[in-house]
């Protein structure tokens, strides 16, 4: 009797997760945001009609780049934001320490582009436990323009990025704009490829599924663009300086004010560089604990998206019967179809590695389980504790599991 109940539970889990994966494939294949402009596109289209200096359709923009430490391809990433096909924009880089390697890279970009409005802000004072947002709070007085766009340091864009991001602000009800992103390995090691797979085959499809079912109420670190008026209304960056999920909270607070969070028709490149499997595990564990702290019910439900794990559970419960093995085969086909769809839609640079699908599934299941045991995260060298709702505080003792927020 017990075995029969386990069979039914495993089969139900497999059926639900298989239906989810099939729906996710459809969402990826049909998404206009993914089939539109990408950062790897070489062509630059003509500016939209009326996009002239000072025109309402192209308001001046400040791009904020909070930085901490060097990383592979940082120069290329930063420079891509400084060479926009856009009438008027400013780029503000921010660090806490003038000797930070990231400051050296930022100064190089500034020196090589003397005709651009580029600035480096250095301020050691902390405004909260989230060092990235503390950095943004220090940079805020230097931000000139009515539209402010924040983007993480491991992102890269094309020259038409700003025009795509600003376009939704033509609608007065839009208070914030964000972008989807695709994972592109910065190097061909196993950890970076698996990290990119997580973005392209787990995170991105889940966002598209959720957006199909409900309005978007949060932003992503690839781009958090908002009106200065909306930023000031939510208390500025200072109000988020002790929140772990600043991108989520910005979107939520803007939505709570009755303004829309729009998704731009632009796909940003996330240059994934994981030095080791340990670093990848800790990085993704930080993501998992962030989501769990902000949306516990939603995070708990992600177990129903793990098709391969449920198929194996069903096969085990049926003692590897024909039906159980068929479920494993079906799960493998669905996972392969999802990776292939992502590869076709997202374009060159996205990993095609079907042999890594089982390893990716095992790693995801392990992270899911581990995320439930502990609330420690590590921000660079600082051990922090995340509370329900995403608040950050200094950990009482060094956390043995956690991760840098990756900024």
N, C-alpha and C positions, 0 to 999 in steps of 0.2 A: 504493500500500500504506500509506504513512504517513498519507495523507488518510483512508483507511478506518479506521485505528486511532484517529485523532482523532475521527472520527464516532462510533465505538463508545464511546469514553471520554465524550464529551459527552452522548450519549444515556443512558448508564448514570448519569451525574451528574444528568441531568434526571429520570430515572425515580425515583431514590432521593429526590431533593429534593421531587418532586411527591408521593410517598407520605408523606414527612414532613409536608408542608404539610397534606395531607388529614387525617392523624392529629392534627395540631395543632388543626385546626378542630373536630374531634370532641371533643378534650380541653377546649377553651375552652367549647364549647357545653354539656358535661356536668358541668363543675366545680361542686361544691357550694360551694366557697369564693367563687366569683364570683357565684353566684346567691343568696348569703346577704346579710348586712348590708353596707351600703356607707356611707361617710362622708357621702354626699350625701342619704341618707334623712332625711326630716324627722321621721318618727314616732319616738317613744321608747317602747319596750315596757316593760312592768312588770318590776321586778327579779325575778330568778329566785327560786324558793322557797328560804327559808332564808338569803337574802342580807341578813343583818343585821350591824350593826356588831360586828366580832369573830368572826363566824361563820366556820367553817373553809372554807365554800364561797366566801367572798369575803375572802381574806386581804388585809391592808393592802399597798399597792403604792407604790413610789417610781418616778416617771417622771423620767428624766434627759434633759435637753435641752442638749447641747453646742452652743455658738453661736460664730460668728465672722463679723462684718460684717453689714450690713443687706442685705435682699433684698425684692423685692416681696411683699406679703401676709404678711410675717413676723409682724406683730401678730395677724392673723386665725389664722394657723397655730398660734402659741403659745397663744393664748387657747382654741382648741378643745381642747387637752389639759388645760386648767385648769378646764373646766366639765363634768366627767364625772358621770354618774348612777351613783355608786359610793359605798359607805359611808365608806371611809377611804383616802385617798391623799395623797401628797406630790409636788410638782413641784419639781425642782432645776434651775435654769438655771446654766450655767457659761461664763465668758469668761476670757481671759487678761489683758485690759486693761479697766480700769474705764471708759475713755472710748470703748470699742468701741460703734458705733451699735446693735449687737444688745443691749448692756447697757441702753441707753436704752429700747428696746422692752420688754425683760424687766421693768424697773422700772415701766414704765407698767402692764403687766398685773398686777404685784404690788399696785400702789397701787389699781387699780380693783377688785380682788377681795380685800378685807381679811380676809374670813372664811375664806379658803383657806390651806392649808399650802403656801406658795410661798416659795422661797429663791433668792437669787442668790449664786453663789460666784465670786470673782475671785482667780485665782492665776496669776502670770506665769511661774512655774517650769515648764520643760519636763521631761517624764518620758520622752520618746522622740521619734522623728522623725515619728510620726503625731500631728499636733497635735490632732485630734479626740479620740483615745484618751488623749492626755496630759491633755486637758481633763477627760475622764471620770475619770481617775486622781485628779485634784485634787478632783473632786466626790465621790468615793466615801466619804470619811469623813462626809459630810453626808447620805448615803442611809440612811434609818432602817429601812426595812421589809424583810420577808423575800422579797418579789418585786420585782425591779428591771427596769424596762422602758425601753430606750433607743430614741429615735426621732430621725431627722434633722430639721433645721429647716425643710425645704421640704415637710413632710408635714402633712396636715390630717385630722381625724377627727370623728366624731359623738359624741354623749353616751354611747352604749352601747359605745364602743370598749373600755374597760377590762374590762367584764364579758365581752366576747367573747374578749379576750386571756387573761384569767385562767382561763376555763373549762377548758382542757385540763390545767391543773395539778391538777385533781381526780384525775388518774391519777398515782400515785406515781412511775411510771417516766419521766415527762416531766420533763426538766431544763431545756428551753428551748422557747419558743414564738415563732413569727414570723408575719408577715402578708404576703400578696401586696398589690400596689398597682397602681393604674391611673394613666396619665399624663393630666393635665388641663392644657392650656395656660393659664398665668397671663395671657398676652396673646396676641393673634391674629397675631403675626408669624410668618414662615415658619419660622424656626429653632425656635421653641417648639412649633409644630405638628409638625414633623418629629421633634423630641425626644419628644413624646408618642406619636407613631406607633411609635417604636422600642420604647418600653415596652410598649405595648398589642399590637403585632403581631409583635414579635420576642422580647423578653425574656420577657414573661408566658407566651406559648404554649410557649416552650422549657422553662420551669420546670414547667409542667403535664405536658408530655411526659415530662420526666425523672422527675417524681414518680410517674407512672403505671408507670414501668419499675423504679424503685428507691426505697428509703426516703429521706426528706429528711435531709440531713446538714449543712446550712448554714442561716444566717439571712440576712435582708435588712434593709437600713438603714431600711426603713419601720417595722419593729419588731423589736427584739431583747430579748425578755423572758426572764429566767432566775431561778432560785432563787438567793438569796444564797449558799447552801451550794455550789451548782455554780460560781458565780463565784469564790468563795474557793478551791475545789478546783483550778481552772485557773490560780490565781495572781493573780486580780483583774485589773483593767484595766491594771495596770503590766506584766503579762506580754505584753500586746498593743500596747504603746506604740510599737513600731517595726515593726508589721505594717501593710501597706497595706490589705488586705482584712479588716478587723476583724470585719465581719459574718460573712463566710465562716468565719473562724478560730474565732469563738465557737461556732458550730454544730458545727464539726468537733471541737473539743476536748471539748465536751459529749458528742457522739456517741462519741468515743474512750473516754470513761469508762463507756460502756454505757448511757447515758441517751438517751431519745428527744428528737428535735426535732419538735415538733408544729406544724401549720399551723392557725392560728385561722380560724374562719369569719367573717372580716371583711376588707373591701377598703378599704385606706387610699388617700386621694388624694395623689398626688405632684404638687404644683403646679409645673409645668415652666415655667421662665422663662430662656430663652437669649437673650442680648442680640444675638447675631449668629451667622451661619453659622460663623464661625471659632471662636467659643466653643463652639458645639454640636459641631463636629468635635473640638476638643481634649478636651471633656468625655467624648465617647463613645470617643475614643482611650484615655483613662485607663481607662474600663471594660474595653475590649478588652485592654489590657496587663495589667490586674489579673487577668482570667480566664486569660490566657495564662500568667502567672507562677504561678498556683495550680494550674491544670489544663491543661497544655499539650496533651495528647492530645484532651481534650474540646474545647478551643478550635480545634484543627486540624480537627476533625470538623464544625465549624459551617459550613464551606464547602459541605457537602452539604445545607444548609438553604436555599441561595440559588437558588430555583427559576427566577426570571426570568433570572438570570445564566447558568445552565446551558442554559436554553432558547435564549438568544441565541447561546451558544457552539455549540449543536447546529445552529441555523439557519445560522450562519456556516460551519461545517464542511461542511454539505450545500449550500452556495452558495444559501441561501434557497430550498430546495426546498419543495414543498407540505408534506412531513412536518416540516421545520424550522419553517415558519411556523405550522403547527398546534400545535407544541410551545410557541411563543411565545404563541399565543392561549390555550392551556390554562393556561400559567403565569400569564397575566394574570387569567384567570377565578378561579384558585385564590387569588391575592393579593387580589382583590376580595372573594371569599367570606370570607376570613379577616378582612379589615377590617370587613365587614358583620356577621359573627358577633361580633367584639369590640364593635362599636358596640351591637348589640342586647343583649348580655349585660352589658356594663360600664355602660351607661346614659348619661344626658345628660352633656354635657361632654367626652365622648370624640370626637376629631376624625373627621368623615366627609369624607374628601378623597381620593377615588379618583384624581384627576388628579395627586396627588403620589406615587403608588406607584412609578412609574419612578425619580423623583428619590431617593426613600428607598432603593430597591434599589441605585442607583449609589453613594450615600453609604455604605451598609453595606459594599459590596464594597471601596470605597476604604479605609475604616477597617480592614477585615479585613487587607488587604494591608499597610498602613502599620504596623500593630501588630507585624509581624514584624521591623521594622527599627528597633531601638533599645529602650531600657528606661527612658528618662527620663520622669518625670511631674512636673507642677508643682503644688505645694500652695499655693494663693494666690500669694504672691510667692516661694516657696521652690522651687528646683530640686532634685529628688530622683531617685535611681536605685532601681528595684525589681529585686531579685534573684529567681532561681527560688525559689519557696516563699512569695513575697510580702513578704520583708524589705525595709525601707527604709533608705537611707543618703543622706547629702548628696552631691549630684552633684559631680564634680570640676570640671566646667565647666557653664555654663548650657545646659540642654536646649533644643533648638530645636523639639522636638515633645514634647508631653505635655499634661497637664491638671490642673487642680485636682480633688481628689477630691470637690468639690461640697458640702462641708459648710459 
